[in-house]
Amino acid sequence: MTQNYELIVKGIRNFENKVTVTLALRDKKTL
């Protein structure tokens, strides 16, 4: 159960990182 929770948390963080990167790239393109 704990391992599963850790995996979910890691997945969410990974997703957030990807979103931040895509937004940053998008901002650079618009600028």
mmCIF entry with sequence, helices, sheets and N, C-alpha, C, O atoms, coordinates in Angstrom:
data_MODEL
# 
_entry.id   MODEL 
# 
_entity.id                         1 
_entity.type                       polymer 
_entity.pdbx_number_of_molecules   1 
# 
_entity_poly.entity_id                      1 
_entity_poly.type                           'polypeptide(L)' 
_entity_poly.nstd_linkage                   no 
_entity_poly.nstd_monomer                   no 
_entity_poly.pdbx_seq_one_letter_code       MTQNYELIVKGIRNFENKVTVTLALRDKKTL 
_entity_poly.pdbx_seq_one_letter_code_can   MTQNYELIVKGIRNFENKVTVTLALRDKKTL 
_entity_poly.pdbx_strand_id                 A 
# 
loop_
_entity_poly_seq.entity_id 
_entity_poly_seq.num 
_entity_poly_seq.mon_id 
_entity_poly_seq.hetero 
1 1  MET n 
1 2  THR n 
1 3  GLN n 
1 4  ASN n 
1 5  TYR n 
1 6  GLU n 
1 7  LEU n 
1 8  ILE n 
1 9  VAL n 
1 10 LYS n 
1 11 GLY n 
1 12 ILE n 
1 13 ARG n 
1 14 ASN n 
1 15 PHE n 
1 16 GLU n 
1 17 ASN n 
1 18 LYS n 
1 19 VAL n 
1 20 THR n 
1 21 VAL n 
1 22 THR n 
1 23 LEU n 
1 24 ALA n 
1 25 LEU n 
1 26 ARG n 
1 27 ASP n 
1 28 LYS n 
1 29 LYS n 
1 30 THR n 
1 31 LEU n 
# 
_struct_asym.id          A 
_struct_asym.entity_id   1 
# 
_struct_conf.conf_type_id            HELX_P 
_struct_conf.id                      HELX_P1 
_struct_conf.pdbx_PDB_helix_id       AA1 
_struct_conf.beg_label_comp_id       THR 
_struct_conf.beg_label_asym_id       A 
_struct_conf.beg_label_seq_id        2 
_struct_conf.pdbx_beg_PDB_ins_code   ? 
_struct_conf.end_label_comp_id       THR 
_struct_conf.end_label_asym_id       A 
_struct_conf.end_label_seq_id        30 
_struct_conf.pdbx_end_PDB_ins_code   ? 
_struct_conf.beg_auth_comp_id        THR 
_struct_conf.beg_auth_asym_id        A 
_struct_conf.beg_auth_seq_id         2 
_struct_conf.end_auth_comp_id        THR 
_struct_conf.end_auth_asym_id        A 
_struct_conf.end_auth_seq_id         30 
_struct_conf.pdbx_PDB_helix_class    1 
_struct_conf.details                 ? 
_struct_conf.pdbx_PDB_helix_length   29 
# 
_struct_conf_type.id          HELX_P 
_struct_conf_type.criteria    ? 
_struct_conf_type.reference   ? 
# 
loop_
_atom_site.group_PDB 
_atom_site.id 
_atom_site.type_symbol 
_atom_site.label_atom_id 
_atom_site.label_alt_id 
_atom_site.label_comp_id 
_atom_site.label_asym_id 
_atom_site.label_entity_id 
_atom_site.label_seq_id 
_atom_site.pdbx_PDB_ins_code 
_atom_site.Cartn_x 
_atom_site.Cartn_y 
_atom_site.Cartn_z 
_atom_site.occupancy 
_atom_site.B_iso_or_equiv 
_atom_site.pdbx_formal_charge 
_atom_site.auth_seq_id 
_atom_site.auth_comp_id 
_atom_site.auth_asym_id 
_atom_site.auth_atom_id 
_atom_site.pdbx_PDB_model_num 
ATOM 1   N N  . MET A 1 1  ? 0.843 -1.207 0.000   1.00 0.00 ? 1  MET A N  1 
ATOM 2   C CA . MET A 1 1  ? 0.000 0.000  0.000   1.00 0.00 ? 1  MET A CA 1 
ATOM 3   C C  . MET A 1 1  ? 0.885 1.266  0.000   1.00 0.00 ? 1  MET A C  1 
ATOM 4   O O  . MET A 1 1  ? 0.650 2.201  -0.766  1.00 0.00 ? 1  MET A O  1 
ATOM 5   N N  . THR A 1 2  ? 1.893 1.272  0.866   1.00 0.00 ? 2  THR A N  1 
ATOM 6   C CA . THR A 1 2  ? 2.754 2.463  0.930   1.00 0.00 ? 2  THR A CA 1 
ATOM 7   C C  . THR A 1 2  ? 3.508 2.648  -0.377  1.00 0.00 ? 2  THR A C  1 
ATOM 8   O O  . THR A 1 2  ? 3.634 3.765  -0.880  1.00 0.00 ? 2  THR A O  1 
ATOM 9   N N  . GLN A 1 3  ? 4.013 1.535  -0.928  1.00 0.00 ? 3  GLN A N  1 
ATOM 10  C CA . GLN A 1 3  ? 4.753 1.612  -2.192  1.00 0.00 ? 3  GLN A CA 1 
ATOM 11  C C  . GLN A 1 3  ? 3.861 2.189  -3.284  1.00 0.00 ? 3  GLN A C  1 
ATOM 12  O O  . GLN A 1 3  ? 4.288 3.038  -4.066  1.00 0.00 ? 3  GLN A O  1 
ATOM 13  N N  . ASN A 1 4  ? 2.615 1.717  -3.329  1.00 0.00 ? 4  ASN A N  1 
ATOM 14  C CA . ASN A 1 4  ? 1.673 2.188  -4.345  1.00 0.00 ? 4  ASN A CA 1 
ATOM 15  C C  . ASN A 1 4  ? 1.492 3.700  -4.211  1.00 0.00 ? 4  ASN A C  1 
ATOM 16  O O  . ASN A 1 4  ? 1.501 4.422  -5.207  1.00 0.00 ? 4  ASN A O  1 
ATOM 17  N N  . TYR A 1 5  ? 1.326 4.174  -2.969  1.00 0.00 ? 5  TYR A N  1 
ATOM 18  C CA . TYR A 1 5  ? 1.127 5.601  -2.721  1.00 0.00 ? 5  TYR A CA 1 
ATOM 19  C C  . TYR A 1 5  ? 2.338 6.398  -3.192  1.00 0.00 ? 5  TYR A C  1 
ATOM 20  O O  . TYR A 1 5  ? 2.197 7.455  -3.807  1.00 0.00 ? 5  TYR A O  1 
ATOM 21  N N  . GLU A 1 6  ? 3.534 5.878  -2.896  1.00 0.00 ? 6  GLU A N  1 
ATOM 22  C CA . GLU A 1 6  ? 4.760 6.570  -3.317  1.00 0.00 ? 6  GLU A CA 1 
ATOM 23  C C  . GLU A 1 6  ? 4.821 6.686  -4.829  1.00 0.00 ? 6  GLU A C  1 
ATOM 24  O O  . GLU A 1 6  ? 5.217 7.719  -5.369  1.00 0.00 ? 6  GLU A O  1 
ATOM 25  N N  . LEU A 1 7  ? 4.420 5.604  -5.516  1.00 0.00 ? 7  LEU A N  1 
ATOM 26  C CA . LEU A 1 7  ? 4.429 5.617  -6.981  1.00 0.00 ? 7  LEU A CA 1 
ATOM 27  C C  . LEU A 1 7  ? 3.484 6.688  -7.499  1.00 0.00 ? 7  LEU A C  1 
ATOM 28  O O  . LEU A 1 7  ? 3.813 7.410  -8.441  1.00 0.00 ? 7  LEU A O  1 
ATOM 29  N N  . ILE A 1 8  ? 2.309 6.791  -6.885  1.00 0.00 ? 8  ILE A N  1 
ATOM 30  C CA . ILE A 1 8  ? 1.318 7.788  -7.319  1.00 0.00 ? 8  ILE A CA 1 
ATOM 31  C C  . ILE A 1 8  ? 1.884 9.195  -7.122  1.00 0.00 ? 8  ILE A C  1 
ATOM 32  O O  . ILE A 1 8  ? 1.772 10.048 -8.002  1.00 0.00 ? 8  ILE A O  1 
ATOM 33  N N  . VAL A 1 9  ? 2.492 9.425  -5.956  1.00 0.00 ? 9  VAL A N  1 
ATOM 34  C CA . VAL A 1 9  ? 3.065 10.749 -5.667  1.00 0.00 ? 9  VAL A CA 1 
ATOM 35  C C  . VAL A 1 9  ? 4.155 11.083 -6.684  1.00 0.00 ? 9  VAL A C  1 
ATOM 36  O O  . VAL A 1 9  ? 4.220 12.202 -7.194  1.00 0.00 ? 9  VAL A O  1 
ATOM 37  N N  . LYS A 1 10 ? 5.020 10.089 -6.975  1.00 0.00 ? 10 LYS A N  1 
ATOM 38  C CA . LYS A 1 10 ? 6.089 10.310 -7.960  1.00 0.00 ? 10 LYS A CA 1 
ATOM 39  C C  . LYS A 1 10 ? 5.485 10.632 -9.312  1.00 0.00 ? 10 LYS A C  1 
ATOM 40  O O  . LYS A 1 10 ? 5.966 11.520 -10.017 1.00 0.00 ? 10 LYS A O  1 
ATOM 41  N N  . GLY A 1 11 ? 4.433 9.915  -9.676  1.00 0.00 ? 11 GLY A N  1 
ATOM 42  C CA . GLY A 1 11 ? 3.781 10.144 -10.962 1.00 0.00 ? 11 GLY A CA 1 
ATOM 43  C C  . GLY A 1 11 ? 3.220 11.556 -11.055 1.00 0.00 ? 11 GLY A C  1 
ATOM 44  O O  . GLY A 1 11 ? 3.354 12.226 -12.079 1.00 0.00 ? 11 GLY A O  1 
ATOM 45  N N  . ILE A 1 12 ? 2.586 12.000 -9.961  1.00 0.00 ? 12 ILE A N  1 
ATOM 46  C CA . ILE A 1 12 ? 2.006 13.350 -9.950  1.00 0.00 ? 12 ILE A CA 1 
ATOM 47  C C  . ILE A 1 12 ? 3.113 14.387 -10.097 1.00 0.00 ? 12 ILE A C  1 
ATOM 48  O O  . ILE A 1 12 ? 2.973 15.348 -10.854 1.00 0.00 ? 12 ILE A O  1 
ATOM 49  N N  . ARG A 1 13 ? 4.215 14.191 -9.370  1.00 0.00 ? 13 ARG A N  1 
ATOM 50  C CA . ARG A 1 13 ? 5.328 15.152 -9.451  1.00 0.00 ? 13 ARG A CA 1 
ATOM 51  C C  . ARG A 1 13 ? 5.893 15.181 -10.858 1.00 0.00 ? 13 ARG A C  1 
ATOM 52  O O  . ARG A 1 13 ? 6.196 16.243 -11.401 1.00 0.00 ? 13 ARG A O  1 
ATOM 53  N N  . ASN A 1 14 ? 6.030 13.991 -11.444 1.00 0.00 ? 14 ASN A N  1 
ATOM 54  C CA . ASN A 1 14 ? 6.542 13.890 -12.811 1.00 0.00 ? 14 ASN A CA 1 
ATOM 55  C C  . ASN A 1 14 ? 5.635 14.664 -13.754 1.00 0.00 ? 14 ASN A C  1 
ATOM 56  O O  . ASN A 1 14 ? 6.102 15.409 -14.615 1.00 0.00 ? 14 ASN A O  1 
ATOM 57  N N  . PHE A 1 15 ? 4.320 14.474 -13.576 1.00 0.00 ? 15 PHE A N  1 
ATOM 58  C CA . PHE A 1 15 ? 3.345 15.155 -14.434 1.00 0.00 ? 15 PHE A CA 1 
ATOM 59  C C  . PHE A 1 15 ? 3.461 16.669 -14.271 1.00 0.00 ? 15 PHE A C  1 
ATOM 60  O O  . PHE A 1 15 ? 3.444 17.412 -15.252 1.00 0.00 ? 15 PHE A O  1 
ATOM 61  N N  . GLU A 1 16 ? 3.580 17.116 -13.020 1.00 0.00 ? 16 GLU A N  1 
ATOM 62  C CA . GLU A 1 16 ? 3.704 18.556 -12.767 1.00 0.00 ? 16 GLU A CA 1 
ATOM 63  C C  . GLU A 1 16 ? 4.953 19.114 -13.442 1.00 0.00 ? 16 GLU A C  1 
ATOM 64  O O  . GLU A 1 16 ? 4.926 20.197 -14.025 1.00 0.00 ? 16 GLU A O  1 
ATOM 65  N N  . ASN A 1 17 ? 6.047 18.358 -13.354 1.00 0.00 ? 17 ASN A N  1 
ATOM 66  C CA . ASN A 1 17 ? 7.298 18.805 -13.991 1.00 0.00 ? 17 ASN A CA 1 
ATOM 67  C C  . ASN A 1 17 ? 7.101 18.958 -15.489 1.00 0.00 ? 17 ASN A C  1 
ATOM 68  O O  . ASN A 1 17 ? 7.533 19.946 -16.084 1.00 0.00 ? 17 ASN A O  1 
ATOM 69  N N  . LYS A 1 18 ? 6.442 17.970 -16.099 1.00 0.00 ? 18 LYS A N  1 
ATOM 70  C CA . LYS A 1 18 ? 6.206 18.024 -17.548 1.00 0.00 ? 18 LYS A CA 1 
ATOM 71  C C  . LYS A 1 18 ? 5.366 19.242 -17.898 1.00 0.00 ? 18 LYS A C  1 
ATOM 72  O O  . LYS A 1 18 ? 5.643 19.930 -18.880 1.00 0.00 ? 18 LYS A O  1 
ATOM 73  N N  . VAL A 1 19 ? 4.346 19.509 -17.103 1.00 0.00 ? 19 VAL A N  1 
ATOM 74  C CA . VAL A 1 19 ? 3.474 20.660 -17.370 1.00 0.00 ? 19 VAL A CA 1 
ATOM 75  C C  . VAL A 1 19 ? 4.281 21.952 -17.278 1.00 0.00 ? 19 VAL A C  1 
ATOM 76  O O  . VAL A 1 19 ? 4.152 22.834 -18.127 1.00 0.00 ? 19 VAL A O  1 
ATOM 77  N N  . THR A 1 20 ? 5.116 22.059 -16.239 1.00 0.00 ? 20 THR A N  1 
ATOM 78  C CA . THR A 1 20 ? 5.927 23.269 -16.077 1.00 0.00 ? 20 THR A CA 1 
ATOM 79  C C  . THR A 1 20 ? 6.844 23.462 -17.274 1.00 0.00 ? 20 THR A C  1 
ATOM 80  O O  . THR A 1 20 ? 6.989 24.572 -17.786 1.00 0.00 ? 20 THR A O  1 
ATOM 81  N N  . VAL A 1 21 ? 7.463 22.368 -17.717 1.00 0.00 ? 21 VAL A N  1 
ATOM 82  C CA . VAL A 1 21 ? 8.387 22.448 -18.857 1.00 0.00 ? 21 VAL A CA 1 
ATOM 83  C C  . VAL A 1 21 ? 7.640 22.876 -20.113 1.00 0.00 ? 21 VAL A C  1 
ATOM 84  O O  . VAL A 1 21 ? 8.108 23.737 -20.857 1.00 0.00 ? 21 VAL A O  1 
ATOM 85  N N  . THR A 1 22 ? 6.474 22.271 -20.349 1.00 0.00 ? 22 THR A N  1 
ATOM 86  C CA . THR A 1 22 ? 5.717 22.616 -21.562 1.00 0.00 ? 22 THR A CA 1 
ATOM 87  C C  . THR A 1 22 ? 5.282 24.079 -21.514 1.00 0.00 ? 22 THR A C  1 
ATOM 88  O O  . THR A 1 22 ? 5.347 24.784 -22.520 1.00 0.00 ? 22 THR A O  1 
ATOM 89  N N  . LEU A 1 23 ? 4.842 24.529 -20.345 1.00 0.00 ? 23 LEU A N  1 
ATOM 90  C CA . LEU A 1 23 ? 4.420 25.924 -20.225 1.00 0.00 ? 23 LEU A CA 1 
ATOM 91  C C  . LEU A 1 23 ? 5.604 26.856 -20.461 1.00 0.00 ? 23 LEU A C  1 
ATOM 92  O O  . LEU A 1 23 ? 5.470 27.880 -21.130 1.00 0.00 ? 23 LEU A O  1 
ATOM 93  N N  . ALA A 1 24 ? 6.763 26.500 -19.910 1.00 0.00 ? 24 ALA A N  1 
ATOM 94  C CA . ALA A 1 24 ? 7.962 27.331 -20.085 1.00 0.00 ? 24 ALA A CA 1 
ATOM 95  C C  . ALA A 1 24 ? 8.336 27.395 -21.561 1.00 0.00 ? 24 ALA A C  1 
ATOM 96  O O  . ALA A 1 24 ? 8.654 28.466 -22.079 1.00 0.00 ? 24 ALA A O  1 
ATOM 97  N N  . LEU A 1 25 ? 8.298 26.253 -22.237 1.00 0.00 ? 25 LEU A N  1 
ATOM 98  C CA . LEU A 1 25 ? 8.631 26.227 -23.666 1.00 0.00 ? 25 LEU A CA 1 
ATOM 99  C C  . LEU A 1 25 ? 7.625 27.055 -24.451 1.00 0.00 ? 25 LEU A C  1 
ATOM 100 O O  . LEU A 1 25 ? 7.990 27.784 -25.373 1.00 0.00 ? 25 LEU A O  1 
ATOM 101 N N  . ARG A 1 26 ? 6.352 26.935 -24.076 1.00 0.00 ? 26 ARG A N  1 
ATOM 102 C CA . ARG A 1 26 ? 5.310 27.684 -24.781 1.00 0.00 ? 26 ARG A CA 1 
ATOM 103 C C  . ARG A 1 26 ? 5.547 29.181 -24.602 1.00 0.00 ? 26 ARG A C  1 
ATOM 104 O O  . ARG A 1 26 ? 5.400 29.957 -25.546 1.00 0.00 ? 26 ARG A O  1 
ATOM 105 N N  . ASP A 1 27 ? 5.916 29.583 -23.378 1.00 0.00 ? 27 ASP A N  1 
ATOM 106 C CA . ASP A 1 27 ? 6.178 30.997 -23.116 1.00 0.00 ? 27 ASP A CA 1 
ATOM 107 C C  . ASP A 1 27 ? 7.333 31.496 -23.978 1.00 0.00 ? 27 ASP A C  1 
ATOM 108 O O  . ASP A 1 27 ? 7.273 32.591 -24.537 1.00 0.00 ? 27 ASP A O  1 
ATOM 109 N N  . LYS A 1 28 ? 8.386 30.682 -24.083 1.00 0.00 ? 28 LYS A N  1 
ATOM 110 C CA . LYS A 1 28 ? 9.546 31.086 -24.887 1.00 0.00 ? 28 LYS A CA 1 
ATOM 111 C C  . LYS A 1 28 ? 9.142 31.267 -26.341 1.00 0.00 ? 28 LYS A C  1 
ATOM 112 O O  . LYS A 1 28 ? 9.593 32.197 -27.009 1.00 0.00 ? 28 LYS A O  1 
ATOM 113 N N  . LYS A 1 29 ? 8.285 30.367 -26.831 1.00 0.00 ? 29 LYS A N  1 
ATOM 114 C CA . LYS A 1 29 ? 7.861 30.453 -28.234 1.00 0.00 ? 29 LYS A CA 1 
ATOM 115 C C  . LYS A 1 29 ? 7.039 31.714 -28.470 1.00 0.00 ? 29 LYS A C  1 
ATOM 116 O O  . LYS A 1 29 ? 7.194 32.368 -29.502 1.00 0.00 ? 29 LYS A O  1 
ATOM 117 N N  . THR A 1 30 ? 6.166 32.062 -27.528 1.00 0.00 ? 30 THR A N  1 
ATOM 118 C CA . THR A 1 30 ? 5.327 33.241 -27.709 1.00 0.00 ? 30 THR A CA 1 
ATOM 119 C C  . THR A 1 30 ? 6.177 34.503 -27.620 1.00 0.00 ? 30 THR A C  1 
ATOM 120 O O  . THR A 1 30 ? 5.936 35.473 -28.339 1.00 0.00 ? 30 THR A O  1 
ATOM 121 N N  . LEU A 1 31 ? 7.173 34.488 -26.736 1.00 0.00 ? 31 LEU A N  1 
ATOM 122 C CA . LEU A 1 31 ? 8.032 35.659 -26.599 1.00 0.00 ? 31 LEU A CA 1 
ATOM 123 C C  . LEU A 1 31 ? 8.945 35.753 -27.818 1.00 0.00 ? 31 LEU A C  1 
ATOM 124 O O  . LEU A 1 31 ? 9.758 36.673 -27.912 1.00 0.00 ? 31 LEU A O  1 
# 
